[in-house]
């Protein structure tokens, strides 16, 4: 049952990453069902998987050009600069 869980985990995180998500939300149920983890262990492992996949996706897409305009990057860093203070404040207040 462990290899089935590993296959599902890798496949779903890969598909989530291809869609622009981190895949952290799908990992918790898989770890609970296939690896018999407790919730206290599965949540931090899921957070680590989410951060790792997000960093990997950022590294891959860092210098990619926009498909329609060679003067632009795929990632719009102006939007990132505008939204990051609100994300930091929201996580500081919300957590």
N, C-alpha and C positions, 0 to 999 in steps of 0.2 A: 504494500500500500504506500510505502515511502516513495518509490520511484514514480508512481502515478501522481503523487503530490508534487514532486519536483518538476515533472513534465508540465503539469497544470500551472504551477507557480511561474515557471519560466515563460510559458506560452502567454499567460494572461498579463504578466508584467511587460512583456515585449509588445503585445497588442495595445496595451494602455499607453506605453511610451510612444508608439507610432501614432496614436491618436492625440498626443499632447498632454496626457495625464501622467502622474507618477506611478500609478499602480499600487499604491499603498493600501487602498481600501479593499482590494480584492484578495490581498495576501492574508488578512486576519482569518477569514473563514476557512481558507485552505489549510493554514497552519493548525487551526483548532480541530479540523476534521481528519486530516491525513497524518499529522505529526504528533497528535495528542498533547499539544502545548496548552498551558494555562493562559488565561487572558493576560495576566501580569507579564508573561514572557512574550506573547505574540504581538502585543501593541508596540513595545520598543523595537522588536525585530522588524515589524512592518514600517515603522518610522525610519529605520536605517535603510531599508530597501527603497523607500520613497525618496529619501535624500540622495542616495547613491544613484538611482536611475535618473533623477532630475539633473544632477551634476554631470553625469555621462551624456545626457541629451544636450545640455548646454555646451559641453566641450565639442560635441560633434557639430552642432549648429552655429558655433561662434562666428565663423567667418563666411558662412554660406551666403551667396548672393540671391536676391529676389529673382524669381524666374521671369518676370516681365520687365524688370528694370535693373540693368547692371550697376547703376549708381547707388542702389539701396541694398541694405542687408536684409536677410530674412527676419531677424529679430529687430523689432523697433525699439531701440534703446531709449528714445524719448519718452515713450509710454512707461517703460520700466522705471525711469528716473522720477516720473510724476507719481506713480502709484506706490513705490516702495515705502515712502514715509507713512502712508496710510496703512499699509500692511504691517509695518513694524508697530505702529501705535495700536492697531487692532489686536495684534497678538500680545502686546504688553498689557493692554486693558482686559482683553478676553481671557487670558490665561491667569 
